[in-house]
């Protein structure tokens, strides 16, 4: 048995559709109030990001630089704020406060079946234009991995994922106001 499917394709009037698209493209990015990322930067012109020191009990070389660079890249890509070396209208500072791995689940042989790799970052965000949006908060994320894998075999990949998630959380808390 063959089924017949029929559908209707709605085509917008091309000239009107193109005009609306061009007008939206010109109007939205230039307003400086809202971006497609959801970031609100009303009244702000600059951002400063201080180097995040690694104060965790286990120090992974290069992690501080990766975190700092990821936050700089996120702010450059998702806002129209200029990056400054002095203190900007908004300023990020903080430290990596935890970096660890722990057994999560235990198998039948009393050995760990899954381990949890965690990174935590303390952040102080200062908004000099709208001080009510300033905050101090610790952001923590984790990734689980099989215990038959050595941490050194998965550490680079997992830390990259975790840093990406933490930076997203820091950015959203500062600019999307969730």
Secondary structure, 3 states (H helix, E strand, C coil): CCCCCCCCCCCCCHHHHHHHHHHHHHHHHHCCCECCCCCECCCCCEEEECCCEECCCCCCCCHHHHHHHHHHHHHHHHCCCEECCCCCCEEEEEEEEEEEEEEEEECCCCCEEEEEEEEEEEEEEEECCCHHHCEEEEEEEEEEEECCCCHHHHHHHHHHHHHHHHHHHHHHHHHHCC
